[in-house]
Amino acid sequence: MYGTDLSWRHQGACNGLDPELFFPDSDVAADEAKSICATCMVRASCLEHAIAVREKDGVWGGATERERRRIIRQRRRTA
């Protein structure tokens, strides 16, 4: 479903913004990036991509790395 097609990236609310914003030093500093993600029409695709490739850094689809690990654990428990 999310495969290698990354065309959704061009539609992201983050497109054209400073990438540093999406790679904060802490989860608390991630709030600004998360607020941008909250308005994004490709948020789900972005999040699924980050989960699929086990993205270690940054805010993807409105979730920090810690939040993505939690999502993965929850999915494993319900699978």
N, CA, C, O and CB atoms as a CASP TS submission, in Angstrom:
PFRMAT TS
TARGET T0000
AUTHOR 0000-0000-0000
METHOD Language model
MODEL 1
PARENT N/A
ATOM      1  N   MET     1       0.820  -1.198   0.000  1.00  0.00           N
ATOM      2  CA  MET     1       0.000   0.000   0.000  1.00  0.00           C
ATOM      3  C   MET     1       0.859   1.255   0.000  1.00  0.00           C
ATOM      4  O   MET     1       0.576   2.196  -0.743  1.00  0.00           O
ATOM      5  CB  MET     1      -0.930   0.002   1.199  1.00  0.00           C
ATOM      6  N   TYR     2       1.915   1.286   0.830  1.00  0.00           N
ATOM      7  CA  TYR     2       2.746   2.482   0.886  1.00  0.00           C
ATOM      8  C   TYR     2       4.046   2.310   0.115  1.00  0.00           C
ATOM      9  O   TYR     2       4.673   3.302  -0.258  1.00  0.00           O
ATOM     10  CB  TYR     2       3.047   2.837   2.324  1.00  0.00           C
ATOM     11  N   GLY     3       4.456   1.094  -0.128  1.00  0.00           N
ATOM     12  CA  GLY     3       5.574   0.722  -0.983  1.00  0.00           C
ATOM     13  C   GLY     3       6.638   1.772  -1.215  1.00  0.00           C
ATOM     14  O   GLY     3       7.016   2.519  -0.313  1.00  0.00           O
ATOM     15  N   THR     4       7.111   1.810  -2.443  1.00  0.00           N
ATOM     16  CA  THR     4       8.200   2.711  -2.785  1.00  0.00           C
ATOM     17  C   THR     4       7.709   3.992  -3.442  1.00  0.00           C
ATOM     18  O   THR     4       8.523   4.851  -3.782  1.00  0.00           O
ATOM     19  CB  THR     4       9.174   2.014  -3.697  1.00  0.00           C
ATOM     20  N   ASP     5       6.418   4.145  -3.628  1.00  0.00           N
ATOM     21  CA  ASP     5       5.863   5.364  -4.215  1.00  0.00           C
ATOM     22  C   ASP     5       5.902   6.473  -3.169  1.00  0.00           C
ATOM     23  O   ASP     5       5.136   6.465  -2.206  1.00  0.00           O
ATOM     24  CB  ASP     5       4.405   5.131  -4.727  1.00  0.00           C
ATOM     25  N   LEU     6       6.794   7.410  -3.375  1.00  0.00           N
ATOM     26  CA  LEU     6       6.949   8.507  -2.428  1.00  0.00           C
ATOM     27  C   LEU     6       6.406   9.817  -2.979  1.00  0.00           C
ATOM     28  O   LEU     6       6.776  10.890  -2.503  1.00  0.00           O
ATOM     29  CB  LEU     6       8.406   8.672  -2.058  1.00  0.00           C
ATOM     30  N   SER     7       5.533   9.739  -3.978  1.00  0.00           N
ATOM     31  CA  SER     7       4.989  10.954  -4.597  1.00  0.00           C
ATOM     32  C   SER     7       4.197  11.799  -3.602  1.00  0.00           C
ATOM     33  O   SER     7       4.043  13.004  -3.801  1.00  0.00           O
ATOM     34  CB  SER     7       4.098  10.586  -5.779  1.00  0.00           C
ATOM     35  N   TRP     8       3.698  11.181  -2.540  1.00  0.00           N
ATOM     36  CA  TRP     8       2.962  11.918  -1.519  1.00  0.00           C
ATOM     37  C   TRP     8       3.809  13.014  -0.889  1.00  0.00           C
ATOM     38  O   TRP     8       3.270  14.004  -0.396  1.00  0.00           O
ATOM     39  CB  TRP     8       2.467  10.970  -0.445  1.00  0.00           C
ATOM     40  N   ARG     9       5.112  12.853  -0.898  1.00  0.00           N
ATOM     41  CA  ARG     9       6.007  13.839  -0.266  1.00  0.00           C
ATOM     42  C   ARG     9       5.850  15.241  -0.843  1.00  0.00           C
ATOM     43  O   ARG     9       6.035  16.230  -0.134  1.00  0.00           O
ATOM     44  CB  ARG     9       7.448  13.399  -0.417  1.00  0.00           C
ATOM     45  N   HIS    10       5.514  15.329  -2.108  1.00  0.00           N
ATOM     46  CA  HIS    10       5.359  16.634  -2.750  1.00  0.00           C
ATOM     47  C   HIS    10       4.113  17.363  -2.271  1.00  0.00           C
ATOM     48  O   HIS    10       3.990  18.574  -2.455  1.00  0.00           O
ATOM     49  CB  HIS    10       5.306  16.472  -4.256  1.00  0.00           C
ATOM     50  N   GLN    11       3.198  16.639  -1.663  1.00  0.00           N
ATOM     51  CA  GLN    11       1.947  17.225  -1.188  1.00  0.00           C
ATOM     52  C   GLN    11       1.981  17.532   0.306  1.00  0.00           C
ATOM     53  O   GLN    11       1.003  18.040   0.855  1.00  0.00           O
ATOM     54  CB  GLN    11       0.792  16.294  -1.492  1.00  0.00           C
ATOM     55  N   GLY    12       3.075  17.234   0.956  1.00  0.00           N
ATOM     56  CA  GLY    12       3.176  17.414   2.397  1.00  0.00           C
ATOM     57  C   GLY    12       3.159  18.868   2.815  1.00  0.00           C
ATOM     58  O   GLY    12       3.689  19.733   2.119  1.00  0.00           O
ATOM     59  N   ALA    13       2.548  19.130   3.951  1.00  0.00           N
ATOM     60  CA  ALA    13       2.511  20.485   4.505  1.00  0.00           C
ATOM     61  C   ALA    13       3.924  20.969   4.829  1.00  0.00           C
ATOM     62  O   ALA    13       4.158  22.173   4.938  1.00  0.00           O
ATOM     63  CB  ALA    13       1.626  20.531   5.771  1.00  0.00           C
ATOM     64  N   CYS    14       4.852  20.051   4.980  1.00  0.00           N
ATOM     65  CA  CYS    14       6.236  20.393   5.300  1.00  0.00           C
ATOM     66  C   CYS    14       7.053  20.754   4.056  1.00  0.00           C
ATOM     67  O   CYS    14       8.156  21.289   4.169  1.00  0.00           O
ATOM     68  CB  CYS    14       6.895  19.238   6.026  1.00  0.00           C
ATOM     69  N   ASN    15       6.523  20.466   2.894  1.00  0.00           N
ATOM     70  CA  ASN    15       7.248  20.706   1.651  1.00  0.00           C
ATOM     71  C   ASN    15       7.647  22.180   1.547  1.00  0.00           C
ATOM     72  O   ASN    15       6.790  23.064   1.576  1.00  0.00           O
ATOM     73  CB  ASN    15       6.391  20.289   0.433  1.00  0.00           C
ATOM     74  N   GLY    16       8.933  22.435   1.428  1.00  0.00           N
ATOM     75  CA  GLY    16       9.443  23.793   1.298  1.00  0.00           C
ATOM     76  C   GLY    16       9.804  24.454   2.626  1.00  0.00           C
ATOM     77  O   GLY    16      10.378  25.543   2.638  1.00  0.00           O
ATOM     78  N   LEU    17       9.476  23.811   3.736  1.00  0.00           N
ATOM     79  CA  LEU    17       9.832  24.366   5.044  1.00  0.00           C
ATOM     80  C   LEU    17      11.229  23.908   5.440  1.00  0.00           C
ATOM     81  O   LEU    17      11.775  22.976   4.849  1.00  0.00           O
ATOM     82  CB  LEU    17       8.801  23.947   6.119  1.00  0.00           C
ATOM     83  N   ASP    18      11.794  24.556   6.428  1.00  0.00           N
ATOM     84  CA  ASP    18      13.119  24.211   6.921  1.00  0.00           C
ATOM     85  C   ASP    18      13.091  22.806   7.537  1.00  0.00           C
ATOM     86  O   ASP    18      12.393  22.581   8.526  1.00  0.00           O
ATOM     87  CB  ASP    18      13.607  25.259   7.958  1.00  0.00           C
ATOM     88  N   PRO    19      13.838  21.869   6.964  1.00  0.00           N
ATOM     89  CA  PRO    19      13.845  20.495   7.488  1.00  0.00           C
ATOM     90  C   PRO    19      14.255  20.410   8.956  1.00  0.00           C
ATOM     91  O   PRO    19      13.822  19.502   9.666  1.00  0.00           O
ATOM     92  CB  PRO    19      14.778  19.641   6.665  1.00  0.00           C
ATOM     93  N   GLU    20      15.076  21.339   9.416  1.00  0.00           N
ATOM     94  CA  GLU    20      15.527  21.328  10.807  1.00  0.00           C
ATOM     95  C   GLU    20      14.353  21.355  11.780  1.00  0.00           C
ATOM     96  O   GLU    20      14.442  20.823  12.886  1.00  0.00           O
ATOM     97  CB  GLU    20      16.448  22.514  11.072  1.00  0.00           C
ATOM     98  N   LEU    21      13.268  21.970  11.367  1.00  0.00           N
ATOM     99  CA  LEU    21      12.067  22.045  12.192  1.00  0.00           C
ATOM    100  C   LEU    21      11.532  20.657  12.532  1.00  0.00           C
ATOM    101  O   LEU    21      10.946  20.457  13.596  1.00  0.00           O
ATOM    102  CB  LEU    21      10.992  22.857  11.482  1.00  0.00           C
ATOM    103  N   PHE    22      11.733  19.706  11.632  1.00  0.00           N
ATOM    104  CA  PHE    22      11.202  18.360  11.797  1.00  0.00           C
ATOM    105  C   PHE    22      12.200  17.389  12.418  1.00  0.00           C
ATOM    106  O   PHE    22      11.939  16.189  12.510  1.00  0.00           O
ATOM    107  CB  PHE    22      10.754  17.832  10.469  1.00  0.00           C
ATOM    108  N   PHE    23      13.339  17.915  12.841  1.00  0.00           N
ATOM    109  CA  PHE    23      14.353  17.112  13.520  1.00  0.00           C
ATOM    110  C   PHE    23      14.764  17.825  14.808  1.00  0.00           C
ATOM    111  O   PHE    23      15.912  18.242  14.964  1.00  0.00           O
ATOM    112  CB  PHE    23      15.590  16.868  12.597  1.00  0.00           C
ATOM    113  N   PRO    24      13.799  17.957  15.731  1.00  0.00           N
ATOM    114  CA  PRO    24      14.051  18.696  16.976  1.00  0.00           C
ATOM    115  C   PRO    24      14.968  17.933  17.927  1.00  0.00           C
ATOM    116  O   PRO    24      15.199  16.734  17.774  1.00  0.00           O
ATOM    117  CB  PRO    24      12.734  19.002  17.676  1.00  0.00           C
ATOM    118  N   ASP    25      15.483  18.665  18.912  1.00  0.00           N
ATOM    119  CA  ASP    25      16.390  18.083  19.905  1.00  0.00           C
ATOM    120  C   ASP    25      15.671  17.224  20.936  1.00  0.00           C
ATOM    121  O   ASP    25      16.277  16.345  21.547  1.00  0.00           O
ATOM    122  CB  ASP    25      17.147  19.178  20.611  1.00  0.00           C
ATOM    123  N   SER    26      14.380  17.476  21.130  1.00  0.00           N
ATOM    124  CA  SER    26      13.628  16.732  22.144  1.00  0.00           C
ATOM    125  C   SER    26      12.173  16.584  21.703  1.00  0.00           C
ATOM    126  O   SER    26      11.721  17.242  20.766  1.00  0.00           O
ATOM    127  CB  SER    26      13.709  17.443  23.524  1.00  0.00           C
ATOM    128  N   ASP    27      11.455  15.710  22.396  1.00  0.00           N
ATOM    129  CA  ASP    27      10.038  15.533  22.099  1.00  0.00           C
ATOM    130  C   ASP    27       9.259  16.814  22.373  1.00  0.00           C
ATOM    131  O   ASP    27       8.297  17.118  21.667  1.00  0.00           O
ATOM    132  CB  ASP    27       9.461  14.377  22.920  1.00  0.00           C
ATOM    133  N   VAL    28       9.664  17.563  23.390  1.00  0.00           N
ATOM    134  CA  VAL    28       8.988  18.824  23.717  1.00  0.00           C
ATOM    135  C   VAL    28       9.156  19.829  22.575  1.00  0.00           C
ATOM    136  O   VAL    28       8.224  20.561  22.241  1.00  0.00           O
ATOM    137  CB  VAL    28       9.543  19.415  25.039  1.00  0.00           C
ATOM    138  N   ALA    29      10.337  19.858  21.986  1.00  0.00           N
ATOM    139  CA  ALA    29      10.612  20.785  20.890  1.00  0.00           C
ATOM    140  C   ALA    29       9.914  20.364  19.595  1.00  0.00           C
ATOM    141  O   ALA    29       9.944  21.099  18.608  1.00  0.00           O
ATOM    142  CB  ALA    29      12.113  20.885  20.659  1.00  0.00           C
ATOM    143  N   ALA    30       9.293  19.199  19.596  1.00  0.00           N
ATOM    144  CA  ALA    30       8.623  18.682  18.401  1.00  0.00           C
ATOM    145  C   ALA    30       7.238  19.273  18.185  1.00  0.00           C
ATOM    146  O   ALA    30       6.622  19.026  17.148  1.00  0.00           O
ATOM    147  CB  ALA    30       8.515  17.189  18.488  1.00  0.00           C
ATOM    148  N   ASP    31       6.740  20.042  19.134  1.00  0.00           N
ATOM    149  CA  ASP    31       5.371  20.549  19.055  1.00  0.00           C
ATOM    150  C   ASP    31       5.085  21.365  17.801  1.00  0.00           C
ATOM    151  O   ASP    31       4.010  21.239  17.215  1.00  0.00           O
ATOM    152  CB  ASP    31       5.080  21.384  20.254  1.00  0.00           C
ATOM    153  N   GLU    32       6.025  22.194  17.385  1.00  0.00           N
ATOM    154  CA  GLU    32       5.794  23.012  16.185  1.00  0.00           C
ATOM    155  C   GLU    32       5.657  22.128  14.947  1.00  0.00           C
ATOM    156  O   GLU    32       4.760  22.332  14.129  1.00  0.00           O
ATOM    157  CB  GLU    32       6.946  24.026  15.989  1.00  0.00           C
ATOM    158  N   ALA    33       6.536  21.158  14.813  1.00  0.00           N
ATOM    159  CA  ALA    33       6.461  20.244  13.675  1.00  0.00           C
ATOM    160  C   ALA    33       5.157  19.459  13.708  1.00  0.00           C
ATOM    161  O   ALA    33       4.510  19.279  12.676  1.00  0.00           O
ATOM    162  CB  ALA    33       7.661  19.282  13.671  1.00  0.00           C
ATOM    163  N   LYS    34       4.774  18.995  14.882  1.00  0.00           N
ATOM    164  CA  LYS    34       3.547  18.218  15.017  1.00  0.00           C
ATOM    165  C   LYS    34       2.316  19.052  14.655  1.00  0.00           C
ATOM    166  O   LYS    34       1.348  18.525  14.106  1.00  0.00           O
ATOM    167  CB  LYS    34       3.417  17.681  16.445  1.00  0.00           C
ATOM    168  N   SER    35       2.352  20.345  14.959  1.00  0.00           N
ATOM    169  CA  SER    35       1.216  21.197  14.606  1.00  0.00           C
ATOM    170  C   SER    35       1.112  21.369  13.096  1.00  0.00           C
ATOM    171  O   SER    35       0.008  21.484  12.566  1.00  0.00           O
ATOM    172  CB  SER    35       1.341  22.567  15.283  1.00  0.00           C
ATOM    173  N   ILE    36       2.227  21.387  12.405  1.00  0.00           N
ATOM    174  CA  ILE    36       2.215  21.447  10.940  1.00  0.00           C
ATOM    175  C   ILE    36       1.678  20.130  10.388  1.00  0.00           C
ATOM    176  O   ILE    36       0.855  20.125   9.473  1.00  0.00           O
ATOM    177  CB  ILE    36       3.644  21.738  10.378  1.00  0.00           C
ATOM    178  N   CYS    37       2.139  19.029  10.940  1.00  0.00           N
ATOM    179  CA  CYS    37       1.663  17.711  10.510  1.00  0.00           C
ATOM    180  C   CYS    37       0.153  17.562  10.709  1.00  0.00           C
ATOM    181  O   CYS    37      -0.519  16.898   9.920  1.00  0.00           O
ATOM    182  CB  CYS    37       2.401  16.608  11.276  1.00  0.00           C
ATOM    183  N   ALA    38      -0.365  18.168  11.745  1.00  0.00           N
ATOM    184  CA  ALA    38      -1.792  18.042  12.055  1.00  0.00           C
ATOM    185  C   ALA    38      -2.676  18.577  10.927  1.00  0.00           C
ATOM    186  O   ALA    38      -3.832  18.173  10.800  1.00  0.00           O
ATOM    187  CB  ALA    38      -2.111  18.780  13.350  1.00  0.00           C
ATOM    188  N   THR    39      -2.139  19.477  10.115  1.00  0.00           N
ATOM    189  CA  THR    39      -2.910  20.058   9.009  1.00  0.00           C
ATOM    190  C   THR    39      -2.618  19.389   7.673  1.00  0.00           C
ATOM    191  O   THR    39      -3.174  19.779   6.646  1.00  0.00           O
ATOM    192  CB  THR    39      -2.622  21.539   8.902  1.00  0.00           C
ATOM    193  N   CYS    40      -1.757  18.393   7.682  1.00  0.00           N
ATOM    194  CA  CYS    40      -1.250  17.807   6.438  1.00  0.00           C
ATOM    195  C   CYS    40      -2.175  16.728   5.870  1.00  0.00           C
ATOM    196  O   CYS    40      -2.643  15.846   6.590  1.00  0.00           O
ATOM    197  CB  CYS    40       0.127  17.219   6.673  1.00  0.00           C
ATOM    198  N   MET    41      -2.424  16.821   4.570  1.00  0.00           N
ATOM    199  CA  MET    41      -3.324  15.863   3.921  1.00  0.00           C
ATOM    200  C   MET    41      -2.649  14.524   3.620  1.00  0.00           C
ATOM    201  O   MET    41      -3.341  13.567   3.272  1.00  0.00           O
ATOM    202  CB  MET    41      -3.861  16.455   2.637  1.00  0.00           C
ATOM    203  N   VAL    42      -1.343  14.424   3.739  1.00  0.00           N
ATOM    204  CA  VAL    42      -0.654  13.149   3.507  1.00  0.00           C
ATOM    205  C   VAL    42      -0.017  12.619   4.792  1.00  0.00           C
ATOM    206  O   VAL    42       0.922  11.823   4.751  1.00  0.00           O
ATOM    207  CB  VAL    42       0.418  13.314   2.420  1.00  0.00           C
ATOM    208  N   ARG    43      -0.530  13.062   5.905  1.00  0.00           N
ATOM    209  CA  ARG    43       0.014  12.665   7.202  1.00  0.00           C
ATOM    210  C   ARG    43       0.057  11.145   7.368  1.00  0.00           C
ATOM    211  O   ARG    43       1.067  10.610   7.825  1.00  0.00           O
ATOM    212  CB  ARG    43      -0.811  13.282   8.320  1.00  0.00           C
ATOM    213  N   ALA    44      -1.001  10.452   7.012  1.00  0.00           N
ATOM    214  CA  ALA    44      -1.054   8.993   7.186  1.00  0.00           C
ATOM    215  C   ALA    44       0.007   8.298   6.333  1.00  0.00           C
ATOM    216  O   ALA    44       0.665   7.369   6.801  1.00  0.00           O
ATOM    217  CB  ALA    44      -2.453   8.459   6.823  1.00  0.00           C
ATOM    218  N   SER    45       0.174   8.738   5.096  1.00  0.00           N
ATOM    219  CA  SER    45       1.198   8.142   4.225  1.00  0.00           C
ATOM    220  C   SER    45       2.591   8.375   4.783  1.00  0.00           C
ATOM    221  O   SER    45       3.440   7.484   4.750  1.00  0.00           O
ATOM    222  CB  SER    45       1.102   8.718   2.805  1.00  0.00           C
ATOM    223  N   CYS    46       2.817   9.559   5.288  1.00  0.00           N
ATOM    224  CA  CYS    46       4.113   9.910   5.868  1.00  0.00           C
ATOM    225  C   CYS    46       4.409   9.046   7.090  1.00  0.00           C
ATOM    226  O   CYS    46       5.509   8.511   7.229  1.00  0.00           O
ATOM    227  CB  CYS    46       4.148  11.402   6.250  1.00  0.00           C
ATOM    228  N   LEU    47       3.436   8.913   7.961  1.00  0.00           N
ATOM    229  CA  LEU    47       3.609   8.103   9.160  1.00  0.00           C
ATOM    230  C   LEU    47       3.849   6.641   8.811  1.00  0.00           C
ATOM    231  O   LEU    47       4.736   6.006   9.382  1.00  0.00           O
ATOM    232  CB  LEU    47       2.391   8.231  10.065  1.00  0.00           C
ATOM    233  N   GLU    48       3.080   6.106   7.892  1.00  0.00           N
ATOM    234  CA  GLU    48       3.250   4.704   7.496  1.00  0.00           C
ATOM    235  C   GLU    48       4.612   4.468   6.856  1.00  0.00           C
ATOM    236  O   GLU    48       5.228   3.424   7.068  1.00  0.00           O
ATOM    237  CB  GLU    48       2.142   4.286   6.529  1.00  0.00           C
ATOM    238  N   HIS    49       5.075   5.422   6.082  1.00  0.00           N
ATOM    239  CA  HIS    49       6.414   5.311   5.483  1.00  0.00           C
ATOM    240  C   HIS    49       7.474   5.245   6.581  1.00  0.00           C
ATOM    241  O   HIS    49       8.350   4.380   6.556  1.00  0.00           O
ATOM    242  CB  HIS    49       6.695   6.511   4.533  1.00  0.00           C
ATOM    243  N   ALA    50       7.388   6.160   7.540  1.00  0.00           N
ATOM    244  CA  ALA    50       8.382   6.200   8.620  1.00  0.00           C
ATOM    245  C   ALA    50       8.370   4.913   9.436  1.00  0.00           C
ATOM    246  O   ALA    50       9.422   4.432   9.857  1.00  0.00           O
ATOM    247  CB  ALA    50       8.125   7.399   9.537  1.00  0.00           C
ATOM    248  N   ILE    51       7.192   4.361   9.658  1.00  0.00           N
ATOM    249  CA  ILE    51       7.087   3.099  10.396  1.00  0.00           C
ATOM    250  C   ILE    51       7.663   1.954   9.569  1.00  0.00           C
ATOM    251  O   ILE    51       8.385   1.108  10.097  1.00  0.00           O
ATOM    252  CB  ILE    51       5.616   2.804  10.768  1.00  0.00           C
ATOM    253  N   ALA    52       7.348   1.924   8.282  1.00  0.00           N
ATOM    254  CA  ALA    52       7.800   0.836   7.407  1.00  0.00           C
ATOM    255  C   ALA    52       9.318   0.788   7.288  1.00  0.00           C
ATOM    256  O   ALA    52       9.903  -0.295   7.268  1.00  0.00           O
ATOM    257  CB  ALA    52       7.185   0.986   6.023  1.00  0.00           C
ATOM    258  N   VAL    53       9.963   1.949   7.208  1.00  0.00           N
ATOM    259  CA  VAL    53      11.417   1.976   7.050  1.00  0.00           C
ATOM    260  C   VAL    53      12.137   2.148   8.384  1.00  0.00           C
ATOM    261  O   VAL    53      13.360   2.278   8.426  1.00  0.00           O
ATOM    262  CB  VAL    53      11.817   3.096   6.104  1.00  0.00           C
ATOM    263  N   ARG    54      11.371   2.148   9.473  1.00  0.00           N
ATOM    264  CA  ARG    54      11.918   2.304  10.825  1.00  0.00           C
ATOM    265  C   ARG    54      12.768   3.568  10.933  1.00  0.00           C
ATOM    266  O   ARG    54      13.899   3.534  11.417  1.00  0.00           O
ATOM    267  CB  ARG    54      12.754   1.075  11.209  1.00  0.00           C
ATOM    268  N   GLU    55      12.204   4.674  10.475  1.00  0.00           N
ATOM    269  CA  GLU    55      12.881   5.976  10.545  1.00  0.00           C
ATOM    270  C   GLU    55      13.231   6.262  12.000  1.00  0.00           C
ATOM    271  O   GLU    55      12.356   6.239  12.865  1.00  0.00           O
ATOM    272  CB  GLU    55      11.985   7.121   9.951  1.00  0.00           C
ATOM    273  N   LYS    56      14.481   6.525  12.267  1.00  0.00           N
ATOM    274  CA  LYS    56      14.951   6.705  13.638  1.00  0.00           C
ATOM    275  C   LYS    56      14.836   8.136  14.149  1.00  0.00           C
ATOM    276  O   LYS    56      14.672   8.349  15.350  1.00  0.00           O
ATOM    277  CB  LYS    56      16.370   6.266  13.737  1.00  0.00           C
ATOM    278  N   ASP    57      14.917   9.102  13.272  1.00  0.00           N
ATOM    279  CA  ASP    57      14.966  10.498  13.695  1.00  0.00           C
ATOM    280  C   ASP    57      13.817  11.306  13.125  1.00  0.00           C
ATOM    281  O   ASP    57      13.253  10.976  12.082  1.00  0.00           O
ATOM    282  CB  ASP    57      16.277  11.122  13.286  1.00  0.00           C
ATOM    283  N   GLY    58      13.489  12.363  13.831  1.00  0.00           N
ATOM    284  CA  GLY    58      12.555  13.343  13.316  1.00  0.00           C
ATOM    285  C   GLY    58      11.092  13.057  13.565  1.00  0.00           C
ATOM    286  O   GLY    58      10.703  12.005  14.073  1.00  0.00           O
ATOM    287  N   VAL    59      10.296  14.046  13.181  1.00  0.00           N
ATOM    288  CA  VAL    59       8.841  13.955  13.259  1.00  0.00           C
ATOM    289  C   VAL    59       8.343  13.585  11.870  1.00  0.00           C
ATOM    290  O   VAL    59       8.604  14.292  10.897  1.00  0.00           O
ATOM    291  CB  VAL    59       8.194  15.302  13.767  1.00  0.00           C
ATOM    292  N   TRP    60       7.635  12.488  11.788  1.00  0.00           N
ATOM    293  CA  TRP    60       7.069  12.001  10.526  1.00  0.00           C
ATOM    294  C   TRP    60       5.599  11.694  10.770  1.00  0.00           C
ATOM    295  O   TRP    60       5.261  10.965  11.702  1.00  0.00           O
ATOM    296  CB  TRP    60       7.837  10.728   9.993  1.00  0.00           C
ATOM    297  N   GLY    61       4.740  12.236   9.952  1.00  0.00           N
ATOM    298  CA  GLY    61       3.314  11.968  10.115  1.00  0.00           C
ATOM    299  C   GLY    61       2.781  12.399  11.468  1.00  0.00           C
ATOM    300  O   GLY    61       1.803  11.840  11.964  1.00  0.00           O
ATOM    301  N   GLY    62       3.415  13.382  12.057  1.00  0.00           N
ATOM    302  CA  GLY    62       2.968  13.901  13.343  1.00  0.00           C
ATOM    303  C   GLY    62       3.437  13.114  14.537  1.00  0.00           C
ATOM    304  O   GLY    62       2.969  13.357  15.649  1.00  0.00           O
ATOM    305  N   ALA    63       4.355  12.169  14.345  1.00  0.00           N
ATOM    306  CA  ALA    63       4.825  11.335  15.454  1.00  0.00           C
ATOM    307  C   ALA    63       6.343  11.387  15.574  1.00  0.00           C
ATOM    308  O   ALA    63       7.065  11.352  14.578  1.00  0.00           O
ATOM    309  CB  ALA    63       4.364   9.885  15.267  1.00  0.00           C
ATOM    310  N   THR    64       6.803  11.471  16.802  1.00  0.00           N
ATOM    311  CA  THR    64       8.236  11.410  17.074  1.00  0.00           C
ATOM    312  C   THR    64       8.695   9.954  16.996  1.00  0.00           C
ATOM    313  O   THR    64       7.876   9.044  16.870  1.00  0.00           O
ATOM    314  CB  THR    64       8.568  12.025  18.469  1.00  0.00           C
ATOM    315  N   GLU    65       9.977   9.747  17.071  1.00  0.00           N
ATOM    316  CA  GLU    65      10.518   8.389  17.011  1.00  0.00           C
ATOM    317  C   GLU    65       9.965   7.542  18.168  1.00  0.00           C
ATOM    318  O   GLU    65       9.624   6.375  17.972  1.00  0.00           O
ATOM    319  CB  GLU    65      12.069   8.421  17.056  1.00  0.00           C
ATOM    320  N   ARG    66       9.878   8.111  19.339  1.00  0.00           N
ATOM    321  CA  ARG    66       9.351   7.401  20.509  1.00  0.00           C
ATOM    322  C   ARG    66       7.881   7.023  20.275  1.00  0.00           C
ATOM    323  O   ARG    66       7.467   5.909  20.596  1.00  0.00           O
ATOM    324  CB  ARG    66       9.492   8.275  21.793  1.00  0.00           C
ATOM    325  N   GLU    67       7.106   7.940  19.723  1.00  0.00           N
ATOM    326  CA  GLU    67       5.693   7.667  19.450  1.00  0.00           C
ATOM    327  C   GLU    67       5.525   6.596  18.372  1.00  0.00           C
ATOM    328  O   GLU    67       4.613   5.772  18.446  1.00  0.00           O
ATOM    329  CB  GLU    67       4.981   8.950  19.022  1.00  0.00           C
ATOM    330  N   ARG    68       6.407   6.612  17.373  1.00  0.00           N
ATOM    331  CA  ARG    68       6.346   5.575  16.328  1.00  0.00           C
ATOM    332  C   ARG    68       6.670   4.208  16.892  1.00  0.00           C
ATOM    333  O   ARG    68       6.044   3.220  16.508  1.00  0.00           O
ATOM    334  CB  ARG    68       7.309   5.901  15.185  1.00  0.00           C
ATOM    335  N   ARG    69       7.639   4.130  17.801  1.00  0.00           N
ATOM    336  CA  ARG    69       7.953   2.841  18.449  1.00  0.00           C
ATOM    337  C   ARG    69       6.745   2.332  19.223  1.00  0.00           C
ATOM    338  O   ARG    69       6.456   1.135  19.217  1.00  0.00           O
ATOM    339  CB  ARG    69       9.173   2.981  19.398  1.00  0.00           C
ATOM    340  N   ARG    70       6.047   3.233  19.883  1.00  0.00           N
ATOM    341  CA  ARG    70       4.846   2.854  20.631  1.00  0.00           C
ATOM    342  C   ARG    70       3.775   2.322  19.687  1.00  0.00           C
ATOM    343  O   ARG    70       3.113   1.332  19.997  1.00  0.00           O
ATOM    344  CB  ARG    70       4.303   4.054  21.431  1.00  0.00           C
ATOM    345  N   ILE    71       3.601   2.969  18.543  1.00  0.00           N
ATOM    346  CA  ILE    71       2.624   2.510  17.548  1.00  0.00           C
ATOM    347  C   ILE    71       2.976   1.107  17.069  1.00  0.00           C
ATOM    348  O   ILE    71       2.100   0.252  16.942  1.00  0.00           O
ATOM    349  CB  ILE    71       2.564   3.485  16.349  1.00  0.00           C
ATOM    350  N   ILE    72       4.255   0.871  16.805  1.00  0.00           N
ATOM    351  CA  ILE    72       4.701  -0.442  16.337  1.00  0.00           C
ATOM    352  C   ILE    72       4.403  -1.501  17.397  1.00  0.00           C
ATOM    353  O   ILE    72       3.901  -2.577  17.073  1.00  0.00           O
ATOM    354  CB  ILE    72       6.215  -0.420  16.002  1.00  0.00           C
ATOM    355  N   ARG    73       4.708  -1.203  18.661  1.00  0.00           N
ATOM    356  CA  ARG    73       4.431  -2.154  19.740  1.00  0.00           C
ATOM    357  C   ARG    73       2.940  -2.442  19.852  1.00  0.00           C
ATOM    358  O   ARG    73       2.542  -3.595  20.019  1.00  0.00           O
ATOM    359  CB  ARG    73       4.960  -1.618  21.072  1.00  0.00           C
ATOM    360  N   GLN    74       2.117  -1.410  19.762  1.00  0.00           N
ATOM    361  CA  GLN    74       0.668  -1.599  19.843  1.00  0.00           C
ATOM    362  C   GLN    74       0.153  -2.459  18.693  1.00  0.00           C
ATOM    363  O   GLN    74      -0.717  -3.309  18.883  1.00  0.00           O
ATOM    364  CB  GLN    74      -0.044  -0.246  19.841  1.00  0.00           C
ATOM    365  N   ARG    75       0.691  -2.233  17.515  1.00  0.00           N
ATOM    366  CA  ARG    75       0.260  -3.034  16.356  1.00  0.00           C
ATOM    367  C   ARG    75       0.655  -4.490  16.517  1.00  0.00           C
ATOM    368  O   ARG    75      -0.097  -5.384  16.129  1.00  0.00           O
ATOM    369  CB  ARG    75       0.859  -2.475  15.060  1.00  0.00           C
ATOM    370  N   ARG    76       1.816  -4.735  17.079  1.00  0.00           N
ATOM    371  CA  ARG    76       2.256  -6.119  17.292  1.00  0.00           C
ATOM    372  C   ARG    76       1.350  -6.828  18.286  1.00  0.00           C
ATOM    373  O   ARG    76       1.025  -8.002  18.112  1.00  0.00           O
ATOM    374  CB  ARG    76       3.709  -6.156  17.787  1.00  0.00           C
ATOM    375  N   ARG    77       0.942  -6.108  19.334  1.00  0.00           N
ATOM    376  CA  ARG    77       0.070  -6.704  20.353  1.00  0.00           C
ATOM    377  C   ARG    77      -1.314  -7.043  19.795  1.00  0.00           C
ATOM    378  O   ARG    77      -1.931  -8.025  20.208  1.00  0.00           O
ATOM    379  CB  ARG    77      -0.072  -5.755  21.541  1.00  0.00           C
ATOM    380  N   THR    78      -1.794  -6.235  18.866  1.00  0.00           N
ATOM    381  CA  THR    78      -3.145  -6.458  18.333  1.00  0.00           C
ATOM    382  C   THR    78      -3.150  -7.328  17.091  1.00  0.00           C
ATOM    383  O   THR    78      -4.217  -7.689  16.593  1.00  0.00           O
ATOM    384  CB  THR    78      -3.801  -5.138  18.018  1.00  0.00           C
ATOM    385  N   ALA    79      -1.975  -7.670  16.582  1.00  0.00           N
ATOM    386  CA  ALA    79      -1.911  -8.489  15.351  1.00  0.00           C
ATOM    387  C   ALA    79      -2.178  -9.956  15.631  1.00  0.00           C
ATOM    388  O   ALA    79      -2.162 -10.773  14.711  1.00  0.00           O
ATOM    389  CB  ALA    79      -0.544  -8.343  14.682  1.00  0.00           C
TER
END
